[in-house]
Amino acid sequence: MVATGILLNAVFVTRHVSAPRKSATLQPSSFTKHNSSFNGRCQVAFKEYVSGNILFKSTKKLNRRAFRQNIATSASTAGAGNLIDGKVIAKDVREEIRIELEQIKAETGKSPGLAVVLVGARKDSQSYVRSKKKACAEAGILSFGTDLPDDVTEEELLKVVREYNADPSVHGILVQLPLPKHINEERILNEVSYEKDVDGFHPLNMGYLAQRGRDPLYVACTPKGCIELLERSGVEIAGKTAVVIGRSNIVGMPACLLLQRRDATVTVIHSKTPNAEELTRQADIVIAACGRTEMVRGSWIKPGAAVIDVGINAVEDASKKSGYRLVGDVCFDECVKVAGAITPVPGGVGPMTIAMLLKNTLEGFKRSL
């Protein structure tokens, strides 16, 4: 094993990115004519957006000005007082982590370690590794990593995970998803030690999260970041009505359970919910994580509600040099006029994911002392 860097599990990105569109009537067949090049331009943008460290100078395919203009447009449209700035909050969290780890190291001489197992070699993932390695270095977290070929056997991969499980210098382990089809993903994830599962995907962590009176060691980074955004923005959760749109194991369900733990009354909306708009309109808090471009319209939002948009979707935009802009699962331009607080895309939930990964690693490290 070689100390090479870290990689945040980006599965929530790949499962929530919608294909680019020209209009509501664009047919799937038209995507295939140009989407390979479009996706090539966008893929790294999605990865860097999540990290909060947008490294546009690393590739000529990405347009820094267009991306920043998209952030500025969201901020100016929102007006003062109701924009939940994920970049600012994530920066605060990371600085708090850095200071605490600095103090612990001064007292104990020890530092936390985060290990990542990556199967295969994707250029977007390589860029992603660099940004996470930088985040760990800034926070004072040691990075470990093992890169394996696409044809690695399941037993070889399990061996690497077990070695990290047994390594006392490693306090958190990530296995990058998705894995090749010949590998049983569930078996690999279950092999990660419950005490080092900084992704929060282990059945024990998910199970304890669902039980009253029991606490998981880790909570999945993205939903944990959503709650952090609400709490640090002064949004009251206890006694409120909340709607979570989407029921994935990595965002929707953990977000629902976290809200319930804070005494919200929660409704989960999914593809079979017949009256999604009606239910959403009753909510004081909305977390949208359905992977459908701008599905939540202004008419869905209760006046003054807090809206957290987890989605990341590419929409064609001829006015941008890059040819696209990023939007969420919420129609920001409509919902910002109604909501009391709202996250933009980009610059909302994305930067919080890496911050929560660092926070999970810190928590695991402190338990080991």
N, C-alpha and C positions, 0 to 999 in steps of 0.2 A: 504494500500500500504506500502511496506517495502523497505527501501533502501538496495538493494542487489547487485547491480553491473550493468554493461551495456553490451549490445550486439550489435555489428555492424551487420547490415543487410547483410547477406552473400549470398543473392540470386544470385549475379553475379557469385559466385564460383560454386554453384550447377548447374547453367545453362551453365557453360563453362567448366566443367570437363568432359573429354572424357574417355571412358572405356579403360583399359589397353590393349595393343596389343603386339603380338610377331612379326608380320610382316604385310605387306599390305594385305595379303590374309587371315588373321585370320577371321574366321566366327563367327557371333554373338552367335551361339550355344555353342562355346567353352568357351565363357565368363562365362556362368552360372555354369560351373563345379567347378570353384575355386574363382569366383569374390566376393562372400560374405566375405570370409576371407581377400582377397586382399583389398577390399574396406574398411574393418574394419581397416586395417593397414594404409590406405591412408587418410581416412576421416579427422582425426585430423590434419594430416600434411598439408592438404589444408587449413584448418581453421587457423592454426598457421602461415603458410606462408603469408597469407594475412595481418595479424596483424603486421608483422615485428618483433614479439617477439616469436621466435621458442622455445617452452617449452618442449623439448624432454624428460627431466627427469621426466615428469609427467606420462609417460607410457612406458612400456617395449617393446611395439609393434613397436615403432618408432626407427629408427637408426640414431643417431646424426651424426656419422661419414659419413655415406653415403650421408646424406642431405648436409652436409658442403662440401663434395667432389664435389657434383654436382654444388654448387655455385662456388667453386674454378676453376672447369673445364671451366665453362662459362666465368669467368673473364680472365683466362689465354689465352683462345682461342681468345677473343676479341682483345687483345693487348691494348697498352696504347692509350688513346685519344678518342676512340669511344664507350666505354662502358658507358651507362647511369646508374649510380648506384642508384637505388631507395632507398636502405637502408640508404645510406649516406644523400641523399636529404630529405628523410622522417624524419631522425633524426634532421636535421637542422630546418625543419618546426616545429616539435614538441617542440624544444628548444625555437624557436621564440615565439610560443604560450605560453609556460610556463612563459617566461620573461614578456610578455605583460600582462598576467593575474595576475602575481605577482604585477606589477605596479598598475593595476586597483584595486586590492584588498587593496593595501596600501592606495590608495586615497579614495575608497568608502566603504571598508569593505565588499564588495559583491563578490560572486563567481558564475559562471554559473553552471547549472544543466542539466544533460542528463538522460532521462528516457527511459527504454526499456520494452516493453511488449512481453513476451515470452509465447507462447501457446504450451503445451506439454513439455516433458523432454527428450532431446537427449544428450547423453554423449559428443558428439563432440561439441554441443552448450554450454554445461557447461564449457568445457575447453576454448572455445572461449570467454565466459563471463569473465573468470578469467583474460585473457590477456588484454581485453578491460578495465576492471576495473583498472588494473595496469596502463594502458596508461592514463586513466582519472586522476588517483591519481597523477601521475608524472606531468601532465599538470596543476593541480589545478582545475579540474572540478569535481563537486559533481556527484555521481552516484545514480540513483534511478531505481528501477525495480519492476515489478509485474510478477510473474510466475503463469500461469493458466493451468488447466488440459486440456487434449485433448478433453474432452466432454463439454467444456465450451460453453455456448450458444452465439449466435451472439450479443444479447442484453447485456449480461454480459461483453463481450469484449468491446463493444461500450461504456459502462458505464466507464470502466477503462480509455479508451482513452479520454473521455470527462473530467474526473477528472484531468488528466494530462494537458489537454488543459487549464483548469481553474486555475492551480497551478502556481503562479507567480515565484516560486523558480525553476521551470522546464523551460528551454529555448530550449530544443530539445527533440523530441520524435521519437523513432524507434519502429515499429511493425515488429517483426521477421517473415520473410517469408521462406517457404510457410506456409500458414495456413491450418488447417484441411478442408477437402472437403465440410463439411456442412456449412462453413462460407464463406460469400461473400467477397472475398479479396478486390475487388474494393471499396465496401462500407466502409470497415474498413479504408483503406488508405485515402479515401476522407474525413473521419471524423477527421483525424489528422489536427490540425490547420495549415493553410498555413504559419503562422508566426513561427511555431515550427517544420516544415517539414525538418529536417536536412538531410534526405535521398534525398530530391529533387524530390520526386515522385508525389507530389500533382499536379493535372491538371493545377492549376494556375501557379505553378513554371515552369512546362514544357511548358505551353502556352506562358508565358512571355519570356522564353528563345528563343522561335521561332520568336518573334516579334522584329523588329528593333525599337529602341527608348524606349524599355521597358526592365526592368531588373528584373530577378527572385530574390526572397530573398535567395534561395538556389539552388545549382546545384548538381546533383548526384555525389557521392564521387569518384567513379572510373574514369569517364571521366574527372572530374575536376583534378584528380591526373595526368592523362595523359598529360593534357595541362601544368600543373605545371612542370612536368618533362622536357617537351620541352623548356619551357621558362627559367627555371633555368639552362638548359644545353646550353643556347645560340643559340638555333635553331630558325631561323627567320621564322615566319608564314605568315605575311602579304605579299600578292602578290605571294605566293607559291601555287603549285598544291598539293592537299591532297587527299588521298583515305582512306576511312573508310570501313573495311571489317566486315560486320555485321550491322544489323539495329534494335537491341533490344532497348526497351524503357529505359533500365537502363545503357547501355554503348554506343552502336552504334549511335543512334539518338542524344543523348545529345552531344557526341563527335563531330559529324558532325556540329551541331549548334554552338558549342563553337569555332570550327575552322572558320566557316563562320563569326562569330562575330569579329574574328581577321583578317578578310579580306583575308582568303585563298579561293581558288576555289576548291570546295569539290565534290567528286564523292563517292556515297555509293554503295558498292558491296554487293550483297546478293545471295541467292540460285538460283535465276532466271537470274542472269547476265551471258550472254553467253561468254563474252571475259574478264573474271576477270584478267587473267595474263597480257593481253595487257594493260588494264587500269591501273593496279597497277604499271607496269613498267614505266609509265609516271609520277608517283607521286614523289614529293620532300619529302613528309611526308606520312607515312603509319601507320595507327592504326589498328591492327588486333584483332578483338573481335568476332570471328565466332564460337568458340568452336569446331574446327576441328584440330586434332593433326597435327602440322607441315605442314599445308596446303600451306603456303606461302614459296616458294622455293627461292633459290638464284637467279634463272633466272627471277623471278618476280620483283626484286629490281633494281631501277635505281641507278647507281653508285653515291655514296655520299648521298643517301637519309637517312632521319631519320626514324627509325622503332621503334614503340611502340607496344609491344606484351602483350596483356591483357590475353591471354589464360593460362589455367592451366590444363594440361593433364598428366595422369599417363601412362608411358610406361614400360613394363616389361624389366628388366635388370638383367640377372643372375649374373653379376659381382658385383652387389650391395648386401650387406647383407640383406637389406630390401626387395630385390626382384624387386624393381622398381626405376625409377627416374622420376622427373617432367620435362616436356617440355612445350612449348607454342604452339600457333597457327602458329608460324614462325619457320622454320627450322634454328635454330641459327647457326649451324656450317657452313651452306652454306651462309646465309645472312650476317653474320658478315664480310665475305670477300669482300662484295660489299658495304654495308651500310657505311655512314659517321658517324652515331651514332645509337646505338641499345640498347634496354633493354634486360637483361637476364631473364630467368625463371629458378629458383626463383631469387628474389632479385631486381626485376624491378618495375612493377606497383603495385604488392601486398602491400608492405609496405606503399605506398602512400595512400591507401584507408582509413586506420585508421587515418592517419595524416589529411586527408581532412575532415573526420568526426569531428575531434577535431576542425579544423578550422571553419567548418560550425557552430558548437556549439558556438565558440567564437564570430562569426559574429552576431548570433542571440542574444547572451547575450549583446553585445555592443549596439544593436538597442534598447534594453529594458532599458538602463540606462537613 
